Amino acid sequence: MGYKKFSKLGIFLLMLVMIASMAAGCGSSASKDIKIGLVYELTGGTATFGSAASNGAKLAVKEINAKGGVLGKQIQLVSADNKSEPSESANAMTKVITQDKVVAVTGFTTSSNAIAGSSVSEASKIPFITAAATNPKVTVDEKSGKVKEYTFRVCFIDPFQGTVGANFALNSLKVKQVAVMIDNSSDYSKGLAKFFTDAFTKGGGKILAEEAYLQKDQDFKTVLTKIKALNPEMIYVPGYYEEVGKIAKQARELGITVPILGGDGWDSPKLIEIGGEAMNNTYFTNHYSVEDTSPASKTFVDAYKKEYGQVPDAMAVLGYDAMYVMVDAIKRANSAEPDKIREAIAATKDYKGVTGDLTMNTTHDAVKSAVIIEIKNGKQVYKETVKP
């Protein structure tokens, strides 16, 4: 009896040791991975942006891991949904940093969300690269005017994008009198409208009206009727695809046939689904054209189509580039320590991404080209490239 008790006790203790050993083994296996957070708009009003960028990032990691990872380790992605909301963006960033213990984060396609998320990454001293948030306040603190130490981006910024749009309106579309529609709930829209207006008026153009709307609005006809009465030669709408498609459709229904111009917030397959034929004679500034025939672009497009069964948009490419820039920094830093990664990101120069050569400037913004896209018969058509 005593022997049996001892045997049972011995077996029990042995099992505990084995479980502990397995747990330790799992821990050591996990420690071989480098954890990177992926925080995007997977649901909510800009979900097509975040989903595409997230897919691009996942494709990048799949390729990198297949080639042996970085520093002899595999990359482990930890994904979180910011639900297209600033408050949720801070929560999602907090989760991946404090709970999941990531060493760096890529993500965010809209400026308001990225600004909210960056407040958490800055406080936690974790390097963060946004794929597509273009407002200057993302990388430079609005109150202090200081560059955020841990926040970077792989996209151009709105002062450049606004100037590109204004010059295209003046020089290519040959318009001088323009009405502007601004999404008052968006830092992106307000900022881009300001930079466009400044450059357009400086170039000799006149702003006939600035009218406001809000995200999730459905009826824009009252505002558009006021604009129509002013006889503008063009309408500038620096908004997101959900509202832009409806604005274009309702404008055409009211008999407004003039060109409509906007920014990179237009780039979603849903835009043409919503706007349909109303999107003819519209243009927008963007980071990339799927008609780019460079070897890097062709390789990426083929890989993305094979992985997801669809043609990538600019957000997918930016998500892909953001992840590759982050991993390139880890490789150059020869370390997965956040501070060393941050230093390496800041030193990025002439990195050859799919969206073009990228150099990080002193305000942690990517210096790179922009393209003009025309929407014609339901398709995006490349118009021209503008260098910084």
PyMOL commands that set and color helices and strands:
alter all, ss='L'
color gray80, all
select helices_A, chain A and resi 2-31+47-66+86-99+111-124+136-138+158-172+187-202+221-229+241-253+264-266+269-279+295-308+314-333+338-346
alter helices_A, ss='H'
color red, helices_A
select strands_A, chain A and resi 34-40+75-81+104-107+128-130+151-153+177-183+206-213+234-236+260-262+282-286+351-353+356-360+366-367+370-376+379-386
alter strands_A, ss='S'
color yellow, strands_A
deselect
rebuild
show_as cartoon
